[in-house]
Amino acid sequence: MRGPVAPPQVPLSATRADTFRDLVQDSVERLERRWPQLAEVDFLVLEVPAPQDDSVPLGSSAPATRERHARVVVYRRPVELRAKSRDERALLVHEVVVEQVADLLGLAPESVDPRYGQD
């Protein structure tokens, strides 16, 4: 048999990177209901962070400038390495997004999402 095992619209054809992006998007949509101003923030998924000292961040944020919107970055590989299952990965992705949004807004993570840390 030659060709794809499943058509592109079937979940089998989703890559791990696509699935991860979906987790980030789900988390962003959940937060946008409470914080509509997040529509002006760019949410990105990168494979790995730039080399730093001894720590490996799971995400980062940068405020808006005149040239670009504010942005939140989630690093896929470090998050995937820390989560053992899809459910753990979804929780960790949401925590990273909440923490980065909180940093961007200058708030505590519990203020951004009251369920932060309770899952």
RAKA-V434982 format. One record per backbone hydrogen bond with DSSP energy under -0.5 kcal/mol. CO is the residue of the C=O (numbers start at 1). NH is the residue of the N-H. E is the energy in kcal/mol with one decimal. If there is no record, write none. Layout:
CO/NH/E, CO/NH/E
This chain:
7/10/-1.9, 10/13/-2.2, 11/14/-1.8, 15/19/-2.4, 16/20/-2.3, 17/21/-2.4, 18/22/-2.1, 19/23/-1.7, 20/24/-2.1, 21/25/-2.7, 22/26/-2.6, 23/27/-2.0, 24/28/-2.5, 25/29/-2.7, 26/30/-2.0, 27/31/-1.9, 28/32/-2.7, 29/33/-1.1, 31/34/-0.9, 31/35/-2.6, 35/38/-2.1, 36/39/-1.9, 37/40/-1.5, 38/41/-1.8, 41/43/-0.5, 42/44/-0.5, 42/72/-2.7, 44/74/-2.3, 46/76/-2.9, 47/77/-2.2, 47/78/-0.5, 55/57/-0.5, 58/75/-2.6, 60/73/-3.2, 62/71/-2.6, 68/65/-2.4, 70/42/-3.0, 71/62/-2.5, 72/44/-3.1, 73/60/-2.3, 74/46/-1.9, 74/76/-0.7, 75/79/-1.5, 76/80/-2.8, 77/81/-2.3, 78/82/-1.0, 79/82/-0.6, 79/83/-1.0, 85/89/-2.4, 86/90/-2.5, 87/91/-2.3, 88/92/-2.7, 89/93/-2.8, 90/94/-2.2, 91/95/-2.4, 92/96/-2.6, 93/97/-2.6, 94/98/-2.8, 95/99/-2.7, 96/100/-2.4, 97/101/-2.6, 98/102/-2.7, 99/103/-2.2, 100/104/-2.3, 101/105/-2.6, 102/106/-1.3, 102/107/-2.4, 108/111/-1.5, 108/112/-1.3, 109/113/-2.4, 113/116/-2.5, 115/118/-2.0, 115/119/-0.6
